[in-house]
Amino acid sequence: MAPSSFAGPSEPGSVAGHRISRRNVLRGAAAGAGAVTLPALLAACGGGPGGDGKTVTMGSNASDPVPRKAFAEAFGAYGKQSAEGRKVKVNTVDHNTFQENINRYLQGQPDDVFMWFAGYRMQFFAKKGLLHDISDLWAGYKGFSQALEDQSTGEDGKQYLTPYYYYPWAVFHRKSLFRERGYQAPGTLDEYVALAKRMQKDKLVPIAFCDKDGWPAMGTFDYINMRTNGYEFHKNLMAGEEAWNSRQVKEVFDTWRRLLPYCQPDANGRTWQEAATSLQKRQTGMAVFGLPHPGQQFPESEQQDLDFFPFPVINPEHGQDAVEAPIDGYLLAKKSRNLKNDKTMESAKDLLKWLATGEAEDIYLRHDPNNIAVSSEADTSGYTPLQRKAVELVSGAKQISQFLDRDTRPDFSSTVMIPAIQRFIGDPKDVDGLVNDIERQKKTVFASG
């Protein structure tokens, strides 16, 4: 995903208590999945300062089975092609646990390389001095567009991230269900609502909906905002430069409130996996997700039945210009003890240079077809129809956003927006009170520097 950071999702009226229980649940989930738990994450580096010079430790948030296996294949391939005997030691942590504790992780004893996100979420930690500058590597990178370089660049003009893949968000559905029921992909919000009403008459829950993890519903907010007010307003709102209690933001929540009767109820208690599975089981008709989310819950035999359409038009002035397409990649942790050893730093940079190649992306995507390669040197001939459609969606966009919790300060997204959106989902009546509260907290957070 496009997950949250620092603090976990909180239910309205039970913020502190919910975070504690949430983290306990996550630790249990991590242990049950065979993932490294939080204490191991915060002390991930082994072998003392410098390590052995050839082993690069990798902090991974890829705890879900499909990406975890795909990364293992890619890192294994790196070791096999290394003439110097270099290899990658992967420390996998439950996805949400990793996101919620990233600040402590980077300021403690992080791995040499770790998985993270482009754009603001990278810039935030670069500005704090927690990342190594890799501008020297970028001078030799090939196959990356200027837009990718921009999203990998800090406020100081230096590059800090090696991009690896991206995935667009859209409205997903089953082709066979639409064909059997005679449903047509809607182009406008009114058509979207009309389709939802028709699905209700057909005894379907129209829209799969979830926010237990704290981040999934952000995608819906982003699209309603960009479709209503345009990308520039959305970008400025995320940067703290627009008021959350403005007429424009109130209109976003009012529009969202119009859609809630067609969404699965009790979304704050539902994980994204459960929502995606409901789509797979034909219990729901549509779902606003990123490409990997439904893909990971559909068995291979049903992958060809998965399809999507762009989030519908709300304001014709902005049409469907903007597409949400988060970029994931790799970064070097400044406080890694191992990277104080020149040989380990050389090995870590060698790994990044290899991961920046089309070959490395090809290996990963052969095992996880739910993402799209960022390198123009990657082999796309084996892409599924869904992947090719995703490429067309992004390539045709006039603007690309990174997701709410990546386009704004991580402390604002985690401590303000997660509970605010969950509060709205639980009780959508008091929009004025909600946006006034967000604006008040925003001023405090952004004033903290």
N, C-alpha and C positions, 0 to 999 in steps of 0.2 A: 500496500500500500501506500497509502498516503497518510501516515499515522500521526499521532500526537506525540508530544515531547514532555519530558519532566514529570508532570503529575498525571495520574490516571483519570479516566472519566469519573464524574461525580454525579450522583442522582440529586435532583433538586431537594434542598432541605436537609441533606445528610452528607455534606461535602467531605469533611475530615474522615468520618467513619467509613464512608464508602471507599475512599482511596486506600485505607488500610486493608479492608477486606478484599478489594480489587487486586492489590499487589500479592496478597496471600494466594488468591486464586491463580494469578499468573505464575507464581513460583511453582505451584502444584502442577499447572498445565505444562510448564517447561520441563519439570522432572518427568512427568508422564510421557512426554514426547521424546525424551532422551536428550533434550537440549540442556546446555549449561545454565545453571541458575545464576542469580544476581551476584552472590559473593564471588563466584568464579569469574564472572564478567569483569568485576572491579579489580581483580587481581589476575588478569588473563595472561600477562607476560611471564614466561618462565625462563629458567636458565640463567638468571642474573643479568646485570647490565651488559648489553651487547649481544647476548645469545651466542650462537655458533657462527654467525655471519652468513650462513646459507639458508637458514630456516626463517621464513617470514610469517609472523603470526597475523591472522586475519580475524577481526571482529565482525561476525555475521549476524544479521537479524533475519536471515532466511530460514526460519524454523518450520515453515509449512513444507510438506513432503516434496512437492514438485520442484520449487526453486532450490530447495536444499540439495536434491539429487543433481540438478543441473549445474549448480555451482561446484559440487564435488567433482563432476566430470571435467569442468573447465580448469579447476585448480590442479587436478590430476594430470591433465594434458600439459599444463605448464611445466610440471616437474619432469615429465617424460622428455620434453624438448630442450630442457636446460642442460647444456654441456658442462656447466659448472656444478651440477648436482644440487641446484637450488630447489626448494620445495616450500609448500604452504601448509601451515598448521592452522586449521580453522577452529575457532571458538564460537559455536552457534548458541544464540540466546533467543528465548521466546521473543517474538517480534515486538509485542507491546512493551515488555519489560525493558528491552533494549532502548526503545524510543523514550520511555518514561524516565530513564536514568542516564541519558546520553551526556548530560552536563557533568554529573558526578564521574562518569566513566572517563571522559576526556580530561578531567582535571585530576584523576587518580593515577592508575597505572594501566593505560590503554594498550591495546594491541598495536602493532606497527602500522597496519593498514586496517581501515574499517569501512563498512558500507554505509553510505549516507546519501543525501539528496542535493540536487543542484539548486541554484538560485539563492533566495534569502536565507534558507536554512544552512547553506554552506557559508555564506557571507557572515552570518552572525558569529560563527565560531572562528572564522578567519580573523575577524576584527578583534576577538578576544585573545588572539595569539595562540590558539590551540591547534593550528594546522600548519604543516610545512608547505612552503611555496614550491610548486612544481612547474613554474614557468619554463624552466630549462627543458622539461619533457615536452611541453606543448610546442616548443620550437621545432620538434621533430615529428609531432603527431600528423597523421594524414587521414583524410576521410571525414573530418569533423567540420560541420558548417560554422559560420560565424555566430549563428544563434546559439549553438552548443557551446562555443567558446565564451560567449557572453554570460551564459548561465553557469559557467564554471569559473568565473572571474570574481574576485573580491572587490570591495569598494576601493582598494588601493591599486587596482588595475593588474594585479598578479593572479595567476591561475592556481587553483587549489584542488580541483576535482577532475578525475578522469571519468567521463561519462561512459555508461555501459549499455543501457537500454532505456526506452521510454514506453509509456502505455497510455493511450487516450481514454478518457471517460465518455460515456454515452449512455443511451437507454437500451438495455439488452432485452432480448426476448427469444422465444423459440420460433423458428421459421415454420415448423409443422403446425404449431398451435395457431399462428396467424393464418396459415393457409386453410386449415380445417374450419376455422370460425369466420373466415372472410374478413379478417382485420386488415386495415391498411396503416402503414406507418404515418403518424401525424406530422404535419409540418409546422403547425401553429399551436399555441397553448389551448385555444378553444377546441381544436381537433383532438388534442391530447386528453382534455377533460371529457369530451364526447366519447372517445374510445374507452376511457376508464369507466364511464357510466354503462357502456355497452357490456364491458367485462363483468361488472357487478350483476347485471341482468342475467349473464351467463353463469352465475354462481362462482365467479373467480374473484379473488382479491386482486384488484388491478395492479397495484405497485408494491413489490417487495420492499420492505423498509426496515432499517436497523440502525442502532447507534450505541449499543452496549460498549463497543470499543472506543467510542468517543470521537472518531474521525469520519466514519462513512457518510453521515448526513451532511458533512461540510461540502461534499461534491454537489449536492442538490442546491445548497445555499449559493455556491459559486456560480452555478449555471443560471439560476434565477436572477442573480445580481448582474452578471455580464449580459444576459439577454435583455434585461430591463434597462440598465443604466450604462452599459458599455464597458469595455475592458479598461479604459483609462480611469474611470471612476472606481472600478473594482481595485485596480492597482493602487490608487491613491488611498482608498479606504483601508487596504491592508497595511499601508505604510503609516497609518495614523494621521493622514492629512485631510481626511473627510470626517464629518460627524456621524456617529452611529445613530443618533436620534434625528437625523435629517429626514426629509420627506422621501428621498430616494430609498433609504434603507427600510423605512416603514412600509413602503410599497412592496419591497422584496418579501418581507414577512407576511404581509397581507396576501400576496399571491401564493406563497407557500401554504398559508392557512387554507386557501381555497382547494389545495391539492390533498391536504391531510385526510379528508374523509375517504379517499380512495387508496390510502396507504395501509399496510399492515399495522394493526394496533399494537400498543405496548412495545414500540421500537427500542426504547431504552433498555429493555431486557433481552434483546436479540442480537447475536453476533452476526458479522457479515457472512460467515460460513453458513449459518442457519438460513439467512435471507436468500443467499445464492442457491442453496439446496431447495428452497421452496419453489424457485424458478425452474430448477431442474425437474422437480416432481410435478410440475404443472399446477401447483397450488396458487401460484401468482402469475400474472401475465407479463409484467415488465419490471425492470430494476435499473436504477441509476447507479452504475458501477464503473470501475476501471477494468480494462481488458482482462487482467489476470484473475479477477475475483470470481466471476461466474465460470471462467474457463477451468479453474482448479476444482470446481465442484461438479463439473460435468464429466462423466466417464468418457474415455477415448472414443467409444462407439457412438457417442451422442454429440461429439464436438462439432460435427458438420451441421447440426441442427441449431447451433447458436448464431444469433445475428444481432445487429444493433441498428439504431437510427440516431442521428444527432439530436441533442436536446432541442425541443421545438422553439420556434420564434415567439417572442413576447412583444418586443418593440421592433417594428420593421426597420427603424433607423439603425439598429445594431444587428438585425438578422441573426445569422449563425456564424458571425465573424470569428468569435473566440472559441477555442477548444482547450479543454483542460487536458494536459498531457505531461504528467510529472516525469522527470528524468532522474534515474538512479545511477550511482557510480561509486568510485573509491577515492579515499583520501588518506593522507599520511598524518598520524597523530603526533603532535609536537612533543608531548610528554612521554612518549614511548621510551622506555629505558634502552631497548635494543637498538633504536635508531641513533643512539649516541656513538655506536660502533660504525665506522665508515663502511665496513664490509656489509653490515646488515642494511645500511641505508642504500648501498649500491644494489643489493639484492631486492629491496623493496621497490626501488625505482625501476629495476629490470622487470619486475612483475607488472607494474603499472604500464610500462611500455608494451608488454605483450598483451595485456588486457585491453589496450587501446586499438588492437588490430581487428580487422574483419574476421580473421581466423578464430580468434578467441570468442567473439560474439557468435559465430556460427556454431561452435561447439555447445555453448550454453543454450542457444535457441533450438537446437535439435532436441533437447530434452525438456524445454519449457517454451512451447509455442504461444504462450500467453503474453508475450512482450514483443517489442519491435526493436531491431538493431538501430543504433545511432550512427554507426559508421557507414559511409557510402561504399566502403570496400567489402562490406558483408555480402554474403551470397543470399539473395532473396528469392532465388528460383524455387526453393522448396517451401515458401510461405503458404500457409493455408489461405483459403478465400477470406477468412475473417481478418487475418494479419494484413493481407493486401488492402482490404477495405479500410483498416485502421490507418495504414500509411496514406491512403487517399484523403482520409478525413483530416489528418494533421497537415499534410502538404497543401491542402486547400484552405487552411485557416489563415486569417489575417493577423490574428494574435494568438499566442499560446500562454496559458497560465500554468502554474505549478501546483496548485491546490492551496486551500485556505491556510492550512497549518505549515505550509512551506513558503508562502508568499508574505507572511507576516512574522513578527517576533515570536519565537517559540514560547516565551513566557506568557505572552498575550493569548496565543492560541490555546495553551494548556490550562491556564488558571482562569481565563475569562470566557473564551468562546466555547470550550467543551461544555462546561456547566450551563452556559447561556442557551446553547442550542438544545441541550437535553431538557432544560427547563421549558423552552418553547414547545418541544415535542410533547412534553407531559401536560402542559396547560397553555395552549396557544391564544388564549383570550386577551391577555394584557400585553399587547405589543408595545404600547407607549412606555409602560413600566419597564419592559425588557430592554428596549433600546436606550432608554435613559440610564439604566444601570450599566449597560455595556459602555456607553460613552464616558460615564464617571470613572469606571475602572480603567478604560483606555488611557485617559489623561494621566492617571497615576502611573501606569506601567510605562508609557512612552516618555514620561518625564524622568524616569529613573536612569535613563541613559543606556 
